[in-house]
Amino acid sequence: MRWFKARACAGRPNRSLRVAAIAALGLVALVAPAGSAAASSHAVKPNRVGMLDCNGLSPIQQPLRAGMVCSDPRSIYDGEGARFEDNGTYIGHDEPDLRFMSSATGSGNDVTWNETLPRDPHRLPDVKTPGKDVTHWFELSVAPWFSMALCNPKSYPLNPCKPRSDSNAPRHPPTFDKGGGGSSFLEVQFYPPGFAPFVDSISCDNTHWCASLHINDLECTIGFASCNSNCEEPTNFAFIQRDGVPTGPPSPQLSNLATVTPNGETLLMNPGDRLRVHIFDAKLSGGGHALRVRVDDLTTGQSGFMTASARNGYMATSIKDCSGTPFNYQPEYSTAKFANIVPWAALETNISTEYEIGHFEPCNKVQDPVNTGIDTVWQRCVGPYETDTTPDPTNPEASDAPCYPKGDRHGALDAPPNLVSGCLAADLDFDGTSYRSDWPNKLGTGPFPSPFRQLNPRSRGREYTQQMLQTDAAASEATCMSDGSGCAVPAPGSPGNFYPFWTQAAVAGKCVWEFGQMKNGNSFGETAQYGGPSAYFFGNLEGPLTRTTHC
């Protein structure tokens, strides 16, 4: 397999680093200093465990989680688009995305989504026949999310940034790499039930959905000329809480086990619940503004929120020394015009909804355990999802880790038992559940779960006027070349020969978006909806820019 070199990185290019980091996770996370969530005007040095690098590859800090769900950065090498490498390793992400645009004031900083959470089959997952197995949502997407561009002068391209202003927009074609304000990427992530604990897996528990306010920065200079390999993609993270108080310090520097452990105030949502998600710039008591996410569960009447403020412990990271400074994140743009994007993200996006896929593979059994002293992590998946494809000695997956067996309670973490054996490595050979026809195919459950149902978003009561479908899956394909050749979905040569798609359908009197293999409405040509290679973003497939559709 041929892989583009994204750039020269300081640090150690070692794929075994991931396994070593996972092995250290249980031992380090539980003894990490608690830190403080209180705001301070001083730079804060990073602890020895935290979230300095979303991909878990910082040479100076052990990762808090074995695998965060990260934004996929893009890169340029020798003047051409390239795969982004973190400390010499291409991580791989797959983010099929539905983007909405508008020129109305406020559309870039105030958006409301309405969705209905899906249901899983009553039967436990199977690991028998790929494409026909009983499947649950945690096997398909580890984190469906909503996004927004945020203002941060300490993130790529390290320029001053004025909140809620279109003056931050980077120069549009032929490149997005000159000018523009410093930019961070918000993902309001939702986590499906069934594969806990969250600290080293996917779920909050086996029966509820939970959500977070998750922000990625990128510590690289303009044009991706150089990056700080100690903190390339730092992450701020906090669960959506009923009282709005983080479970632990959210920052890359001070986050600890409490940060990624739900507590009694974490908003837990049931499968089938109807939700309203409001993302906006909130006025703070005492002055100032900060990004806030509010989730109202319209079925149970419960609500939760989180504010990305200095007072709550959110911090911007210095490219110089990876220290953190308490920071109020705010929306970057006034409008959601086409040119108003996060300039460093692999996707050409701002206001969007997507499904993070390609992060799970079910197994009959897992092998090669590593005992961390707190938990045991396995490194190899055995089962039909592995054996139905031709072995490839150049497979970019050096390890399937982290893997866990069915019924695992994760040692001292005492989690609910896992519903199936499975592995969470980035699926760079496209043989996991995400790339099989195990996706929702009807409104009810059967062997497959039911779909999410999402309405078109609105900003201050107004609809967005344009939409675009896209995916960055091709960046993970060995066949994908910088000239756009070999870039396609399904991935050329993938064993399942399947890629999920968006459908818009009339359901219960409402026009909703579904995702999977639904054929009850307009599926926009199924995988043809993703169009072809972008002229400017390597590995990104983009459908046409159209007026917002309705049923």
PyMOL commands that set and color helices and strands:
alter all, ss='L'
color gray80, all
select helices_A, chain A and resi 16-29+137-140+166-168+222-224+257-260+384-387+411-413+433-435+473-476+526-530
alter helices_A, ss='H'
color red, helices_A
select strands_A, chain A and resi 49-50+62-63+74-77+80-83+85-86+89-90+97-101+110-116+141-151+183-191+210-216+235-239+274-283+289-297+303-307+315-317+324-326+330-331+352-357+361-363+365-371+376-382+403-404+421-423+453-454+458-459+462-463+466-471+501-507+510-516+532-533+541-542+546-547
alter strands_A, ss='S'
color yellow, strands_A
deselect
rebuild
show_as cartoon
